[in-house]
């Protein structure tokens, strides 16, 4: 498509990257580095694939604003994160790309983008490296190899971008001022708020607006944002006093001297700052695990569970369907009030009973996952562990973070719905822990070991979780699938696994950690002298490598890449493709570590990954299963010849040990 005349054009992805005239898209130095992560990339692939499956003629993916520098070069002003992601996705698909993407004054970024997928050079832009690996993984898990051609064709021809070219005679500084001051159109959740608030009277609107505003701030405790919070959350702000009650029961918001407002003003009015909490408390924020629009869908599903005729298995937790989902509920005044009350109760439960990630990077020194409720004592306010029982607190944190790390994409947070729905009926922490453990077992045995619920790459099909967990208006976490196709699904050396989802690795790591926590944690057991400790490592299939790694273990968000311990590059040296592509040879690892050492021999990986110099962050290889595999390799250094430290007999033996641990979960039930 010619670009010589119009400033505003609708272009396909093919037009952007494979136009008749060759173009260069230049990322200027004032733009931040590429920063999209796994969640954003997966969401983009999901959105395009959903549109493809729905046979949409055209799917608009956003806007691209560029400045025409002449000589077929465009400086990217707005949209560079999406543009770079599309470039990485096309590279992951091995699609043709004729137009260039370059970075001004960033040699490291230029070298990395040009050399995709060869990242063996020293100077790398790790944001681009991770983005490429995440794109490959997203395509594999969401689309599958058999449908890549269909996906590529749809992406190139049916996915469109609105491209605005700022003319060369425009003052760019003035343009930036216009961009920064322009009004934004209402987002979907703001439209929902407008529709619901229109159903209420003036007094109800005041209460609704304050609740909505307080709940919309996803990076802090709702107690810190709710007006007159002590009337709702108690003098210490650590409880929800109206648990299980109704919108009408909530105290009215005192608006001293408040004038009557138009509906439009209510929509745009934010809640007043919480005057009951010290300023220092307001700054205690965390990284939210879900955004507000998708949280609204969870609350909507909870609200509709009591409706006769509601089919929860057909309810999609995806904010693309936000407006449609609310329209299908046919809201009236009573519904609006019930939803608003549920929103406040659910936000309290989300903030105080579900894990959040601290605003710190993942390190080996401390667990960044927080499971804390807010506490106000005198003039001091602070987050406090949810349970005073340290063992219960730790197990709850591990279970919830295991689910969260396994299901970070917004469309896959079924576990979060189940958890909050359970808490709506029962907040007892011991029961909550039992529920989460049973839910994890249910996921593994009734979904991931059920071939009928898996697609061709062993990812659960749409609706699989609700189909298995929801029965009528209740949740059923009793295991039904007592037999197993584990080896036939995930490979045992005689067959090649078609895919092993992240949850399977996280689940086995939790089972290993729990075995340690229940049997050894807190005990003074000397290495070599304790029968209990010796049996523990014997059950793991390796020698004793210490207990510190278990004490420090948590589910790091960095572990998102699948690692062949025996590398694919060495197939043929006494080991075949089926044997290296089975569960016993796989572990999860940080994508940065994986990209740097995927072709190393097992011995080389052992030397590098357990190197204490810090060249590779140990948190990137913080998988208990992988640590056991490396210990087996280390044990073999003294028994076998060089190059034979990790071969199929070791893989097979390790897999049997791990499967035995997994099935011990249900043998006594």
N, C-alpha and C positions, 0 to 999 in steps of 0.2 A: 504494500500500500504506500502510495506517495505521501511524503510529509512536507512537501515544499510550501503549501499554502496555509491550511487551517492551523490555528493555535490550539484548538480543542478537538481531539479525535478519539474515537472508539477503536481500539486496536486489539487484535488477538495476541496471544503470547508468541505465536509464530511471527506476526508483524513486528513485535518488539525485538525478537532475537534473530530472526531470519528474513529481514526485509530485503527487497531487491537492491536498494542502495545500502552499503555497509555503514553502520554507525558505531560510535564509541560512547558508552555511558560512563561518565567520570564521577566518582564519589569524591567530593571536595574535602579538604582537610578539616573544615569546621564541623563536618558530620561526625558523629560518634562511630566507634568501631562496630563491626557486625556483632549484634548482641542477641539475636533470636536464639532461644533454647529449644529443647526437645518438645515442650508443650506447644509452643507457637507453630513449630514446623509440623508436628503431628496434626494440629488443628487445621492447618492449611491443606494438607494432603487429604484429611478427612472430608473437609468441605468440598473439595474438587471431586473426590470420589463419590460422595453422596449425590452431587449434581449429575455426575456421569451416570450413576445407577438409576437416577430419576429421569434420564433422557432429556434434561433441560437443553433447549437449543443454544442458549447463551447463559453463561454464569459470570456475573461481574465480580471482580476480585478486589476492587478498590481503585485508587487513583495514583498517577505518577506525575509529578510536577518537575519540569526540567528547564534549564536556562540554555537557550541556543547560543553556543559559543562560536558557531560557524565551522566550516570544514567538517561537517557531519559529526560534530562532537557536542554532546549534551551534558551539562553539569546537573547532577541529580539534586534537586532542592528538597523534595519530599517524596517518600516512598522507597528509600534505599534499602531498608530492612526487608521489605517484601520482594523488591527486585532482586536482591542478592539471594534470597531464599529460593525464588523461582529459578535462578541460574544454577544453584546447587542441586535442586531437584532434577533439572534437565540433565545435569552432569551425572547424577545418580542413575538416570534412565538411559544413559549413553545416547542422548538425543543430539542432533546436529545443532550447533550454535555458531552463527556466522558473525554476529556483532559482539564487540568486546565490552567487558566490564573492567574498569581500571580504577585505581586509587591514587589520587594526587599526593605526592610526598609520603607515600607509605610503601616502601620497597618490600617489606616483609609481607604485606597483604597482597601486593601485586605478584610476587613470586609464588605465593601459596595458591592464588586463584588460577594462575596460568598452569601450574603443575598438577592440578587435580587429575587423577586420584593419587599421584605420586607425592607422598609427604616425607620423603627420606632426607630432605635437605635440613640444615640446622636451623635456619631462620624461618620460623613458621608463625602464621597468624592462627593461634589455637581456636579462636572463635569460628573461623572459616573451616578449620579441620573438624571441629566438633559438629558444626552445622552440616557438613557433607556426610559425616557418618550417621548423624541423626536422620538426615533425609533418606539415606539408604535403608536404615532400619524402619522408618515410617512406611516407606513404599513396600518393603517386605512384609510388614505386619498388617498393614491396612489393605493394600492392593493385592499383593501376592504375585509371584513370578509369572503365572499363567495369564494374568490380566494386565501386565505392564504395557503391552502394545496398545490395548484399548484405552488405558489410562493416558498414555503418552499422546495418542491421537486427539483425545478429548481435551487434554490440557493445552495442546498447541493450537487447536482450531476453535474450540467452543468457549474457552475461558478468555474473558476480555478485560481490558484495563482502559480507564479513561485517562488519556495522556494530554496534559496541558503544557504547551511550550510557551514559556515566557519569552516574548520577542527580545531581540538583541538591543533594541533602542529603549527598553524599559529600565528605569533605575532599580537595580536589584535590592538596594537597601530599603527603598520605599515599598517594594513588593513584600519584603519580609515583615515590615510594619503592618501592612494590610493583612497578611496571613495570620499574624499573631493577634490581631484585634477583631478578626472576622467572627461573626456569630456562628455557632455550630447547630446543626439540626438536632432535634430531640432524638435521644437514643431509645432503644426498644423498651428498656425498663422504665424510662420516664413516661412513655406512652401508656404503659400498664398502670403506673401511678395515677395518671390523669384520668384514665377510665374508671378505676376503682374509687378514687376520691370524689368523682362526680356523683356517685351513688349515695353519698352520705350527707347529713345535715352539717351546719356550720360547726357545732360543738364536736361532733364526731370527726370532722375534717382536721380540727386542731390536734386531737389525739393521734389520728392516723398519720398526719404529716410528721409529727415529732418522732413517732415510732419508726416510720420509714427512714427518716434521715439518720437516726441513731443506728439503725441496722445496716444502712448502706455503707458505712465505713468499716471495711472488711479487715483492716490491719490493726484494729485495737478492740478492747473489750467494750461491749455495748453498755456496761455499767458506767463507763467513763463518758459516754456521750448522751445518755438519757437525762432529760430535765428532771430535777427532784428525784434522783435515782434512789435515795434511801427509802422512799415510799414504795418502791417496787422491788428493790433488791436487798432491803434490810439495812440496818445501821452499819453493818460491816461490809456491805455491797457484795456479799459472798453467796447469796441465795436468791432464788426467784420466788417471791412470796405468793404469787398467783398461779403457781404450777397447776396445770390441769383445769384452770377456771375459764374465764371468757373475757372478751373485749370490754363488756359493760362493767366487769368487776374492777378493771384497772382504774386507778384514781385519775381524775381530770387533771389536765395540765393547767397550772395557774398562769394566766397571761394578764398580768397587772396592766390595766389601762389599754388593753388590746382593742384595736378598732376592727370593724367588720372588713373582711378582705374579699376580693374577687377570687374565683376559682383559680385563675391563672397565677395569682400571687401565691396561693397555697401550694401549687405545684412547684414553684421555684423557691419556696421558703425553706431554709434549713432549720434544724433544731437549735435551740440555744445551747451554749456551752454548759456542761454539767457544773453547777456551782458548788456541789458537795465534795468535790475531789480536788486535792492539791494539784497545782500546776505540774509538779514533777510526775504525777500519775498519768497525766494526759499524754505524756511523751513515751510511755511504755508501750511500744508497738511491736508487732511481729510480722512475719511474712505470711499473708493469708494463703490457704491451700485451695481456695475457690474464689471466683469473682462473684460480684453481686447478682448479675443476671442469671447465672447458673444456680446460685443459691436460691433464688426465687423459684426456680423450677422444682427444687427439692421440697421447698415449703408447699408449693402448689400440689405436688404429688401427695404429701402428707395430709393436706387439707381435703383432698378428694378421696382418700382411702376409705372414708366412711360412707361415701355415696353409693347407693345401690346402682348397679349397672356400670360403674367405673371399672375399666380394664387396665390395671397398673402395668401389665406386661406389654401394653402397646404405647405406654407413655415414654417419650424420648427425653432424656436429660441432655438436651442440646439447645443452647440459647438461640440457635437459628430458628427454632420453633416456638420461641417465647410468646409472641403475640398470638399465634394460632392456638397454643396450649391454653392460654387464658380465655380466648374466645370460645373454645370447646367447653369450658367450665360453665359458660352462660352465667356470669356473676350477677348477683343482685345485692341488695343492701346487706342482708344477713351474711352472704358469702364474703363480702368485702371486709366486714368486721371480724369474721372468723379467721380469714386469711391473715389479717393484720395482727391479731393476737398470736396466731401460730408463728408468724414471722418473728415476733419479739421473743417468744419462748424458744424457738429453734436457734435464734442468734445467740441467746444466752447459753444454750447447750453446746453450740458450735464453739463458742469462745472459751468455755470453761470445762468441757468434757471431751473435746477432740484435740489432737495434737496440732501445733503450729510450729513453723520453723523460725528460729531466732534470726535476727539480722546479722548473723555471723557466718563466715564461710565454714564448710565442713572440714574439721581437723580431727586428728587422732586423740587430742587431749580431752575433749568434752563432747557430750551428746547435744547437738543443737536442737533436737526436738523437745518442745515444751508441752507438758500436760499440766496446766496450772489454772486455778481459779483466782479471781481478783479478791484481795483482802484489804480492808480499810481498818486501821487500828489507831485511834486518836487522830493525829495529823499525818500519820504515815500510811501510805497505800502502796501495795506491792503485789506481784503475782506469787502465789503459794502453791506448792504441790497439791494436786487434787486429793491424793490419799496420804494419810499419815503412816500407813503401812508401806515401808520402803519396797518390799518384794512385790506387793500388789501394784504400787505406783510404777515400778520398773516394767512389769509384765504388760500393763496397760499401754505404756508408752511404746514398747517394742511392737505390740500387736497393731496399734493404730498407725505407727510409722511404717510398718511392713505393708499395710494396705495402701497407704498414701504413696509410698515410693513405687509400688506396683501399678497404681492407677492414677497417675498424675493428670492425664488429659481430662478436660472438662466433661467430655461425653461419657466417661467410663467410671464415674464416681458413685456407682451403685452402693458400694460399701458405706459411703457417707450417708446416703438415704437410710439404709438399714440401721446404722448406728443411731442416728437421731430419732428415727421412728421407734426404736427400742427404748431410748431414753424418754420419749414422750410418755411411756407407760411405766417405766421402772428406772429409777436413778440409783439403785443400790449398786455400789462399786464392785462388790464381789460377783454379783449376778451379771453386771456389765462385762467383767473380765471373762466369765464363763461363756457369755453370749459371743464375744469377739473370737474366742478360741474355737468355739463350735462353728462360727461363720467361716473361719479360715479353713477348718477341716472340710466343711461343706463345699467350699470353693474347689478345694483340691480334689476330693474324691468324687463328688457328684457332677462337677463341671469339667475340670481339666483331665479327668480320667474317663470321660464319657465321649466316645468318638462321635456319637450322634449330635453333640453340641459344639463340635469343633469344625472349623473350616479347613481348607487344604494346607494351611500353614500352622495348624493346631491352636489358632486363636479362637476363643469362644464366639459363636455366631451372635448376631443381634438378638437381644431378648433372652439370651441363655440364663443370665443371672436371676432375673425376675421369675423366669419359668421354673427355676429350681427352688428359689428361696421363698417366694410369696405363695401362700395358699389362702385364697379368699382375702380377708382383711388382716391376716396375721402373717408372721414370719416363721418359717419352719427351718431350723438349722440342724435337724437330725439327719445323720448320714444314711443314705439309702443304697448307695453303690458300694457294696462290701467286696466285690470282686475287682480285679484290676487288669487293665490292658497297658500298664505302664511301659513295659519294654517294647511292645509293638507300636506304641504312640511315640515314645521319645527315643527309640533306638536302643539296641543292646549289642551292637557289633555285627549282627547278622542282617540287620536292616538299617537304613539311613533315616535318621529323624528328619521330618519335614519342617520342624521348628519347635523350639522350646521357649514358651513365654516367660517373661521376667518373673511373674508371680511364682512359678514353680521353683526358681532359684531362691527367691525371698522366703518362700514357705519352708524349704529345707534348712535354710540358715536359721529361721526362727525355731524350728524343731531342735536343731543342734544347740542353739543358745538356751532354750528352755530346759533341755536335758542337763546342761551345766547349772543353770539357775536353781533348778529343783533339787539337785543332788550334791553339788560341790560348792556353790557360792557361799562365801562367808565362813567356810570351814578352814581350819589350819591343817592342811594335808600336804605333807612333804613329798617332793618328787622322788619316786623310787621306793618309798616306804609305805605309802597308803594303798591298800588293796582297792579301795573305792576309786581312787584317782587312776590307778592302773587299769581298772576295768573300763572306766570312762573312755580313755584313749584307745583301748583295745576295741571297744565298740565302734569307735570312729575309724579304725583300721590303720592307725599310724602310731608312731612313738610320741611320747610326751613332749609337747613344745611350749609348755607353760600355760598358766591360767590368765595371764594379763590380757591376752588378746580377747578373751571372753568377757572380762570385766569392761574392756574398752569398746566392745562391739556395739554398733548401732547401724541402722539402715541409711547409709549415706546416699544422697541424691546423685552423687557422681557416678555410681555404679549402674551403667545403662548400656554397656556394650558386651556382646557375647564373645567370649574368648575360647579358642581351641587351645588347650594346654599343649597337646602335641599338634604342631602347626600343619595346616593344609599344604604348605609348600614342600613338606617332606614326605608326602604320600609315596608309598612304594618301597620304602626302606623297612620292610618287615611289617608293614601295617597298611591297611587299605582304607578306601573312602568311607565305607560303612562303619568301620571300627573307630575312626576319629570323629565321626558325626553321630555320636551317641551321648546320652546324658553324662556318662562317667568321664568324658573328656572335656566337658564344658563347664565354664563358671562365668559369673558376671564380674565385670571389671570396669574401671573408669575408661571412658572413650579415649582420653589423652594417653593413658598407659597402653591401651590396646593398639592405638595407631602407631605408637613408637616401637612396639615389640611383638607385633602379631606373627612375624615370621621367625622369631628367635626359637632356638631349640628349648626343650623343657629345662635343661641344665642352665642355659643362658638366662631364661626367665627367672629361675630360682635365684641366681646370683643378683639379678637386677631388682626384682620385686622385693626381696628381703634385705636389700642394701640399705643400711641405716644412714647413708650420706645425705639423703633427701633429694636425690636426683629425680626420683619418682615418688610422688606423695603417697605414703602408705595407705591413706584413706581411699585411694583409687583401687587398691587391691584388697579392701577390707571385706572380703567374703569368707565366711567360716569354711564353706565347702572348698573354696580355692586354697585356703591356708592348709587344709588337710591334704589336698592333692600335692601341694608343694612339699609338705612334710614327708609324704610317701616317697616322693622323688629324692628328697634329702636322705631318707633312710637307705634308699637303694644305692647311693653313692659308695657305700661301704660294702655292698654285696655284689654289684654288677659291674661289667665293663663300661667304659665311656660310651655314651650314646644309647645306652640301654636302661637309663634311669627311669624312664616312663614309657612303657610300651603297652600293647593291648591287654596282656594279663593283669597289669596294674589298673588299667582303665576298667576292666571287667570286674575285678575284685572291689574296687572303690565303688562302682555303681551298685553292686550287691549290698555293700554295707549301708549306703545311703538309702536305698529302697527299703532295706530292713528297718532302718530308723523311722522312715515314713509310715510303714505299715504297723509299727508298734503303736501308732496313734489310735488304731481302731481294734487291735487284737484283743484288748481287755474290755471292749465295749459290747 
